[in-house]
Amino acid sequence: MLLKEYRICMPLTVEEYRIGQLYMISKHSHEQSDRGEGVEVVQNEPFEDPTHGQGQFTEKRVYLSSKLPSWARAVVPNIFYVTEKAWNYYPYTITEYTCSFLPKFSIHIETKYEDNKGSNDHIFDIEAKDQEREVCFVDIVYDEIPERYYKESEDLRYFRSDKTSRGVLQEGWRDTQEPIMCSYKLVTVKFEVWGLQTRVEQFVHKVIRDVLLLGHRQAFAWVDEWIDMTMDEVREFERTIQAATNQKIGIFPPSISIGETPRSSLASSGPASAPSTPLCTDAPEFLTVPRDRPRKKSAPETLTLPQPQPESESDPPPTPPPASAPISNHAPWSSEGSQLE
């Protein structure tokens, strides 16, 4: 297990980002999706937790087959996806990623939002008591982003918001910017395979950092598109764009369900705390297979999986595990590349 804490500051308030987060995740997922690939929204409905209160449960399937690097495509099925489950009690969220093809692999993300510049060193004292962790600051303006994700319109070194007059952000902007908020993310990666655990967990954290950098950059780069939206308006945008995304990747009819009327007395909140982004295309050195390595004749040419069974729309969302509880590595197999929060 490898535990890290990420702190990502943005020139927004926590209340503003409640809208911006919903807008960014929906738009990002739609942009990254194509027929047969992308993010399918399975559930998105109100949920109530006895400890955290009213919130929103979201389940997504992130189809990755063609977006995986070549070294990964060689060992996974033709239809491959990661399951994302999120419990959002904004400004606190829990997000989990599991894959039934890799039962010993899981990612667990807890997120808290505060109106400060990342100065709260005790925000996860309860959740990560006595656990050593590296604290990583992510600068959405000046940290290098992978070239394949770069867009000039999203380069915050030159961006100025017309509606909020925020930007251009100069070096050291976190010390002078008002308003400012911070997204604190406690990320646990598990890959319990002897001989590969440490290197794979480090590699996955690198991917997660790139995802977080891209998603939070986009949230501010698109601020003029969402800053005037109300919660009802962003929910309508979310509903429309997610249904379009499901159709875009070939889900007919769209399987998304966003409840207008909460179940029981539940109230709406937001979805997952992080967008899903395809993994990078370069294989880490430790997983590179020598070109002259002989192929085992007994190895199967392809891997096949049983035909997935459709899930009942009436099934209630699962109860999230306690913050300190182990993560289940046995998500059921059902049926990019922000954002893994």
C-alpha positions in Angstrom: 0.0 0.0 0.0 1.3 3.5 -0.9 -0.4 6.5 0.7 0.1 10.1 -0.5 -1.7 13.4 0.2 -2.2 15.7 -2.7 -3.0 19.4 -2.3 -4.3 21.3 -5.3 -5.1 25.0 -5.0 -7.5 26.9 -7.3 -8.4 30.6 -7.6 -12.0 29.8 -6.6 -14.1 29.4 -3.5 -15.3 26.1 -2.1 -18.9 27.1 -2.8 -18.0 28.1 -6.4 -16.2 24.8 -7.0 -19.3 22.8 -6.1 -20.8 23.9 -9.4 -17.5 23.9 -11.3 -16.7 20.3 -10.2 -19.9 18.9 -11.6 -19.5 20.8 -14.9 -15.9 19.8 -15.3 -16.4 16.1 -14.7 -19.3 15.9 -17.1 -17.6 17.8 -19.9 -14.3 16.1 -19.4 -15.9 12.6 -19.5 -17.7 13.5 -22.7 -14.6 14.8 -24.4 -12.6 11.6 -23.5 -15.3 9.2 -24.7 -15.8 7.7 -28.1 -17.8 4.7 -29.4 -17.0 1.7 -27.2 -14.6 3.8 -25.1 -15.0 6.3 -22.3 -17.1 6.8 -19.2 -20.5 5.2 -18.8 -22.6 6.5 -16.0 -24.4 3.6 -14.3 -26.0 5.3 -11.3 -26.2 8.9 -10.1 -28.7 9.4 -7.3 -29.2 10.8 -3.8 -27.8 8.8 -0.9 -27.8 9.3 2.8 -25.1 8.1 5.2 -25.7 7.8 8.9 -22.3 9.6 9.6 -21.9 12.1 6.8 -25.6 12.8 6.1 -27.1 13.6 2.7 -25.1 13.2 -0.4 -24.9 11.7 -3.9 -23.8 8.2 -4.9 -22.3 7.8 -8.4 -21.2 4.6 -10.1 -19.3 4.8 -13.4 -17.5 2.3 -15.7 -14.4 3.6 -17.4 -13.8 1.7 -20.6 -10.1 1.7 -21.4 -9.2 -1.0 -23.9 -7.8 1.1 -26.8 -6.5 3.8 -24.4 -4.3 1.4 -22.5 -0.6 1.4 -23.4 0.5 -1.5 -25.6 2.1 -3.4 -22.8 -1.2 -3.5 -20.9 -3.3 -4.4 -23.9 -1.3 -7.5 -24.3 -2.6 -9.0 -21.0 -6.2 -7.6 -20.6 -9.5 -8.6 -22.2 -10.7 -6.8 -25.3 -13.5 -5.3 -23.2 -11.8 -3.8 -20.2 -13.1 -1.3 -17.7 -12.5 0.1 -14.2 -15.4 0.6 -11.8 -15.6 4.0 -10.1 -17.9 4.4 -7.1 -18.2 7.7 -5.4 -20.0 9.0 -2.3 -20.1 12.8 -2.4 -21.0 14.7 0.8 -19.6 17.9 -0.4 -17.2 19.3 0.8 -16.2 15.7 1.7 -16.1 12.8 -0.8 -15.0 9.2 -1.0 -14.1 7.6 -4.3 -13.0 4.1 -5.1 -11.6 2.4 -8.2 -11.6 -1.3 -8.6 -11.1 -3.8 -11.4 -12.4 -7.4 -11.3 -9.7 -8.4 -13.8 -7.1 -7.3 -11.2 -8.6 -8.3 -7.8 -5.6 -7.3 -5.8 -5.6 -3.7 -7.2 -7.6 -0.8 -5.8 -7.5 3.0 -5.4 -9.2 4.8 -2.5 -9.5 8.6 -2.5 -10.8 10.8 0.3 -11.2 14.5 -0.6 -11.8 17.5 1.6 -12.2 21.1 0.4 -11.3 24.2 2.3 -10.9 27.9 1.6 -7.2 28.2 2.2 -3.9 27.8 0.3 -3.2 24.3 1.3 -2.0 25.2 4.8 -4.0 22.7 6.9 -1.5 20.0 7.9 -4.0 18.2 10.2 -7.0 17.9 7.8 -6.6 14.1 7.7 -5.5 13.4 11.2 -8.5 11.2 11.9 -8.5 9.3 8.6 -4.7 8.7 8.5 -3.7 8.7 12.1 -0.2 7.4 12.6 0.2 6.7 8.9 3.2 8.0 7.1 2.5 9.8 3.9 4.1 12.1 1.4 2.5 15.5 0.9 2.5 16.6 -2.7 1.5 20.1 -3.9 0.1 20.3 -7.4 0.4 23.7 -9.2 -2.3 23.9 -11.8 -0.5 26.7 -13.6 3.2 25.9 -13.7 3.5 22.2 -13.2 4.3 20.4 -16.5 1.4 18.6 -18.1 1.8 15.6 -20.4 2.0 16.9 -24.0 -0.9 14.8 -25.2 -3.2 16.6 -22.8 -2.0 20.2 -23.6 -4.4 22.7 -25.1 -3.5 26.3 -25.6 -6.9 27.4 -24.4 -6.3 25.7 -21.1 -2.8 27.0 -20.5 -3.4 29.0 -17.3 -0.1 30.9 -17.6 -1.9 33.0 -20.2 -5.5 32.6 -19.2 -7.7 35.4 -17.8 -11.3 34.9 -17.0 -13.6 37.5 -18.6 -16.4 37.0 -16.1 -14.4 36.8 -12.9 -11.3 38.9 -13.9 -9.1 36.3 -12.3 -5.8 35.6 -13.9 -3.2 35.8 -15.4 -1.7 33.8 -12.5 2.0 34.6 -12.0 4.7 32.6 -10.3 3.9 32.3 -6.5 0.2 33.0 -7.2 -0.9 30.8 -4.3 0.6 33.3 -1.8 -1.2 36.3 -3.2 -4.4 35.1 -4.9 -7.8 35.9 -3.4 -10.1 34.0 -3.4 -8.2 30.7 -3.1 -9.3 27.2 -2.1 -7.5 23.9 -1.8 -8.6 20.4 -2.7 -7.0 18.0 -0.2 -6.8 14.4 -1.5 -5.7 11.4 0.5 -4.9 8.7 -2.0 -4.3 5.0 -1.2 -3.1 2.7 -4.0 -2.9 -1.1 -3.4 -1.4 -3.6 -5.7 -0.7 -6.7 -3.6 1.4 -8.7 -6.0 4.8 -9.8 -4.7 7.7 -8.5 -6.7 5.7 -5.7 -8.5 3.8 -4.0 -5.6 6.1 -1.1 -4.9 6.9 -0.2 -8.5 3.3 -0.5 -9.7 1.9 1.6 -6.8 4.5 4.3 -7.6 3.6 4.3 -11.3 -0.1 4.5 -10.5 0.4 7.5 -8.2 2.2 9.2 -11.1 -0.8 8.7 -13.3 -3.1 9.9 -10.6 -1.1 13.1 -10.2 -1.4 13.8 -14.0 -5.1 13.2 -13.8 -5.6 15.6 -10.9 -3.5 18.3 -12.6 -5.5 18.1 -15.8 -8.9 18.0 -14.2 -8.3 21.0 -11.9 -6.7 23.0 -14.7 -9.8 22.5 -16.8 -12.1 23.5 -14.0 -10.6 26.9 -13.9 -10.0 27.2 -17.7 -13.7 26.6 -18.2 -14.8 28.9 -15.4 -16.6 31.4 -17.7 -18.8 28.5 -19.0 -20.1 27.6 -15.6 -19.6 30.5 -13.1 -23.2 31.9 -13.7 -24.9 28.5 -13.4 -27.2 27.6 -10.6 -27.3 24.1 -9.1 -30.4 23.3 -11.0 -28.8 24.4 -14.3 -25.6 22.4 -13.8 -27.7 19.4 -12.8 -29.6 19.7 -16.1 -26.3 20.1 -18.0 -24.9 17.0 -16.2 -28.0 15.0 -17.0 -27.9 16.0 -20.7 -24.2 15.5 -21.2 -24.0 12.2 -19.4 -26.8 10.8 -21.4 -25.1 11.9 -24.6 -21.8 10.4 -23.3 -23.5 7.0 -22.7 -24.8 7.1 -26.3 -21.5 8.2 -27.6 -19.8 5.1 -26.3 -22.5 2.8 -27.5 -24.9 2.4 -24.5 -28.4 2.2 -25.9 -30.6 3.3 -24.3 -28.6 5.4 -21.9 -28.3 3.6 -18.5 -27.8 6.8 -16.5 -30.3 7.6 -13.8 -30.1 11.0 -12.1 -32.9 11.3 -9.6 -35.0 14.4 -9.7 -36.7 13.4 -6.5 -34.4 12.0 -3.8 -35.2 8.6 -2.5 -36.8 8.9 0.9 -35.8 12.3 2.2 -32.5 12.5 0.5 -31.1 15.7 -1.1 -29.0 16.0 -4.2 -25.3 16.7 -4.1 -22.4 16.1 -6.5 -20.8 13.2 -8.2 -17.3 11.8 -8.1 -14.4 13.9 -6.9 -12.1 13.1 -9.8 -12.5 12.8 -13.5 -11.3 9.6 -15.2 -8.5 9.9 -17.7 -6.8 7.3 -19.9 -3.5 5.9 -18.6 -0.3 7.1 -20.2 1.0 5.3 -23.2 4.6 4.7 -22.1 5.3 1.4 -20.3 7.3 1.7 -17.2 10.8 0.2 -17.5 10.1 -2.6 -15.0 7.2 -3.8 -17.2 9.0 -3.7 -20.5 9.2 -7.2 -22.1 12.5 -7.9 -23.9 11.9 -8.2 -27.7 13.9 -11.5 -27.9 11.9 -13.1 -25.1 10.5 -16.5 -26.4 6.8 -16.8 -26.4 5.3 -19.6 -24.4 3.4 -21.9 -26.8 0.9 -22.8 -24.1 -0.2 -19.2 -23.6 -3.7 -18.5 -24.9 -4.0 -16.1 -27.8 -6.8 -14.2 -26.2 -8.5 -13.8 -22.8 -12.2 -14.0 -22.6 -14.6 -13.2 -19.9 -18.2 -14.4 -19.2 -21.0 -12.2 -20.7 -21.8 -9.6 -18.1 -25.2 -9.6 -16.6 -27.2 -6.3 -16.6 -27.6 -4.8 -13.2 -31.0 -4.1 -11.8 -31.9 -0.4 -11.9 -33.8 -0.9 -8.7 -30.7 -2.0 -6.7 -29.9 0.6 -4.0 -26.4 2.2 -4.0 -24.0 0.3 -1.8 -23.0 1.7 1.6 -19.5 3.2 1.5 -16.9 1.7 3.7 -15.7 3.6 6.7 -12.7 5.8 6.1 -10.4 3.4 8.1 -11.9 0.2 6.7 -10.1 -2.0 4.2 -11.2 -1.6 0.6 -13.1 -4.4 -1.1 -11.0 -5.9 -3.9 -13.9 -7.9 -5.3 -16.1 -5.5 -7.2 -18.6 -7.5 -9.4 -17.8 -7.6 -13.1 -20.6 -5.8 -14.9 -21.8 -5.5 -18.5 -10.9 7.3 -20.0 -7.5 9.8 -20.1 -8.0 14.7 -14.5 -9.3 11.7 -14.1 -9.1 8.6 -11.6 -10.2 13.3 -7.7 
